[in-house]
Amino acid sequence: MAAALALFLKLIPLYVTVALGWVAGRYLEASGRHIAGIMLYIVTPSVVFSGVMAAPLTAEVVLLPLLVYAICTVMGLVHLKLAKKVITDGSANIIPLSVGTGNTGYFGIPVALLLFGQEGLAIYIVCMLGTTLFENSLGFYLAARGRYELRDAVKRVVRLPVVYAFLAAVALNLSGFRIPDIFVPLFDNLRGAYSVFGMMIIGMGITSFRGLAGNYRFTGMAFFGKFVSWPLVALLLWWLDANVFGIYSSAVHQAIFLISITPIAANTVVIATLLDIAPRQAAGTALLSTLFALLYIPVMVSIAF
C-alpha cells in the first residue's frame, strides 16, 4: 500500500503538466500541431538514439524491442478489425495506436525510474523502443490510411526519422562508439522536453472538458484494448517465459508489464493532430485514460509486483 501511495504521488506532476498544456492551448493560443511536428521529427528520435546508445546490447536485449513491436502489431491489427465493425465516424484507424502502444515515454519513464531505479530503467527503455518503433512505422501507416492513399501513407512513414535513429544507435553501440561527454547534457535536456511537451500536448488538444469521451464506441474500444487486452497478453507472456522458456529475467517481465498498463500514448494525439484524423477524439480519450491510470497503475503494480 505504501508503494502504491508513493507511486500515486509521483504521478501528480504529470497531471499538472497536462493542465498547463490546456492553459497554453486555451489562453495562449499555443499550437499543438507545431509542437507535434517538433516532437515527432526532432525530440523523439533524439530520445530513442540516446536510450539505445546507453543500453548494454546483447542478442537477447536487441530482440526485446522486436518482441514488444510484435505484440503491438498483433494488438493493433486485431482491434482495428474489431473497431471497423462498430466505429463509423472515420476514427477507427486511430485505434491501433490507442491500443497497441501506450504512454511509455512521457508517462512510463518517470514511473519506471521510481519502480526499477537507473539500472532497471535502461531495460525498460529498450523494451519501450518496441512501442516507439510501432508508433512510427506500422501504427503511423494504419492511421494515415484513414485519410491518405497507400502511396501517400507509405511516403509519410518513410520520412519519419525514429527508425533510422534506432538503427544508427544500434550500429554505433555495437561498434563501441559512445556519445561524447559534451553532448550528454543536450540529450538529457531533450529527454526532459520529451516528457514535458508530450504531456502538455494532451492538454492542448482539449478545447473543452465537456464530452471528453466523444464517440463512446471509440473510447470503449480503446479502453478495453489498452487496459484489458494488453495487460492480459503481457501476463501470459510473463507466465510462459517464467515457467516454460526461461529466456528473460523478472526485470524484463516487469518492464513489459509496465508498458502494458500505461495509458493511451500522447503520441497518438501527436499523430492524430499531424494527420488531422479525429484529433479531439484522440486527445479526449488519451486524457481520460491518463486520469484513469492515476489509480489503475498503482493498483496493478501493487498486485503484480
N, C-alpha and C positions, 0 to 999 in steps of 0.2 A: 504493500500500500504506500509506503514511504517513497519507493522508486516511482510509482505511478504519479504521486503528487509532485515529485521533483520534475518529472517529465512534463506534466501539465503546466507547471510554472515556466518551464523552459520554452514552451511553445507560445506563450503570450506575446513576446516581442514580434513574432511573425505576423500575428493578427493586427498588431499596431501598425506594422508596415503596410498591410493590405488597406487599412483605414487611411493611412497617409496617401496611398495611391488614389483612393477615391476622392480625397480632398483635392489632390493635384488635378485630377480629371474634371472634377465638378466646378471648382472655383478658380483654378489657374489655367484652365484650357490646355493642359498637357496632352500631347498626342501619344496615345498608346501605340499607334501604328508605327511612328518613328522609332520609339523605344523597342518595339518588337523587332524591327529590322536590325538595330544595333545588337540586340540580344542574340538573334539567330545567326548573324553573319560575322560578329566580332567576339562578343563575350563568351558565348557557349563554346565555340571552337577553342578558345584560349584555355578555358577551364578543363576541357577534355584533354587537350595537349599536355597541360601541366600535371593533371591527375595520372595519366598513363606514364609520363616520364618519372614520376615519383614512386610508381608501383614496382615491387620486385617481381619481374616477369619470369614465370616458368610455364611449361606447357599447360599445366592444369589451370594456372591463373589466366593465361591468354584465352583459354576456352570458356572461361566464365562469362564474358560479355556475349559470346556466341550462344551459350545456353540460355541466358536471360533474353537475348534477342529472339530465339526460337519460341520461348514462352509468350513473349509479347506478340509475335506474329500469329500464333495459334489463337490467343485470346482475341486479338483484333479482328481476324478474319471470321471466326465463329460468331462473335457478337455483331459484326457488320451484317452478316447474313440474316441474323435474327432481327436486327434493327430495321432493315429494309422492308420487313413484313409488317411492322407496326408503326413506323415513323414515315410520314408522307410530306413533311414540310421542307425537305432538302437538307436537313441537318444530320441525316443518318451517317454520312461519310465522315463526320467528326467522331463517331462512336469508337472506331478503332484506336484513336489517340486517347480518348477519355478512359477507355477500359484497359488497353494494352500497356500503357505506360503508367506513370504516377509522378507526383511532385517529388521525385527522388533527389533532386539537387537543391533547389531553393528551400524546400521544407525538410527533406530527408537528411541532408548533410549535418545540420545542427543537431538533429535527433541522434544520428549515428555517432557523432562525436561524444554526446552525453552517455550513450549506452556502451560504446565499444572502446572509447579512447582513441588516441592517434594511430596506434597500430591496427586496430580493427577498422578504423576509418578508411585506411588505404584499401583494404579488401572490399569494403562497401563501395568505394568509388569505382573500383574495377568492375564490380557487378553492375553498378548503376550505368556504366557506359553502354551496356546492352540496351537499356531503355532509351538512352540518348541516340544511339545509332538507329533504333527503330523509328523514333520520332522524326529523324532527319533523312530517312530513306523510304521504307515502305509505308510508314504511318503518314508522312507528308504526301506521298503519292496517292494513297487512298483518299485522303482529304481533298487533294487537288482534283481528283477525278469527279468530285461532286460538282465541279464548276467548269473544269477545263477538259479539252480533248486529250487523248492518250499522249500525243506528241508533245503538247504544251506542258502536260503534267510531268513527263519524263525530263524535259528541259529544266523545269524548276527544281527537280530533285538533284540533277547533275550539278547545278550551280551552288548547292549547299556545301559549305566548307567543312562541316563537322567530320564526315567520314574521312576526308583527306587528312585532317588534323590527327585523327585517331591512328591511321596507317603510318603517318610520318613519325608519330611519337613511338609507336611500337618498333619501327625500324631503328630509330635513333637510340632508344633504350637498350635494345638488344645489341647494338654496336658499341655500347659503353659510353655514349655521349650523355652529358648531363647539362641541365640548364645553367648557364653562367650565373654566379652569385649576384652580379649587377642587375640581372633581370628577375631574380626571385621576388623582390618586393612588388614589381609590376604584376606578376601573376597572382600574388596574394591579394592585391587590390582588386584585380579583375574578379577573383573568387568572391570577394565581398560584394562587388557590384552585381554579380550574378544572383546572389541571394536577395539583395535589397530590391533591385529593379524587377526581378522575376516575381516577387510577391506583390509589388506595387502595381504591376500591370493587371493583376486580377481586379484590384480596386478600381483602376482606371476604366475597366470595361463595364463597370456597373454605373449606369446613369441614374438609377432609382433602386431603392431597396425593396420596392413593392413588386411582387410577382417574380422573385428571383428564379423560381423553378422553370418558368416559361412553359415549354412543352413538357407536360408531366410524363409522357411516354419516354421522351429522351432522357429526362432526369432519372426516371426509374430504371431504365436500361443501363445507364451509366453507373448508377449506384450499385446495382446488382452485380455487374461485371467487375467493378473496382473493389467492392468491399465484401463480396461473397465468392465469386468465381476465382479470382486471382489468389486470395489467401488459401482457398482450398487446394488449388494446384500447388502452391508453394509448400503447404504442409504435407501433401502427398509425396512430393519430391524429397522433402526432408526425411520422411519416414523411409522411403525406398533406399536413399543413399546411406542412411544411418544403419539400416538393418540388412541390406542386400549388397549394394555396390561398394560402399566404404571408400569413395573417392575423395570426398572433401571433409574438412573439419566442421565442428559445430559453429565456428565463427562464420563460415561461408553460408551454412544453413540459416543462421540468424540474419545475416545480411540480406539474403534473398527474401526471407520472410518480411523483413522491414520494408523492402521495396514493394512487396505485395500489399501492404496495408497503408501506404502513403496515399494522400488524397489525389484527386484528379490533377494532372500536371498543369502548371501555369503555362508551359509551352504549348499546351492545347489551345489556350487563349491566344498566345502569340501567333500560332499558325492560322487559327481561325480569323484573327484580325488581319494578317497579311493577305490571306486568300479571300477575305470578305465573305466567309461562309458562316452564317449564324454566330457572329462574334459575341453578341449579348447573351445568347443561349449558352455558349461555351463559358463565358465569364460568370454568369449566374450559377450554373451547375458547379463550376470549379470552386466558387466561393462557398456554396452550400456544403460541398464535400470537405472543404478546409475547416469549416465550422464543426462539422460532424466529427472530423478527425481529432479535434481537441479532446474529446472524451474517448473516442474509439481506439486511438493508438495506445494511450496509457493502459486501457483495459486489456487490449490484445497482447501488449508486451508483458504485462504482469501475469497473464495466463500462459503464454508460450515460453517465456524465458524463466 
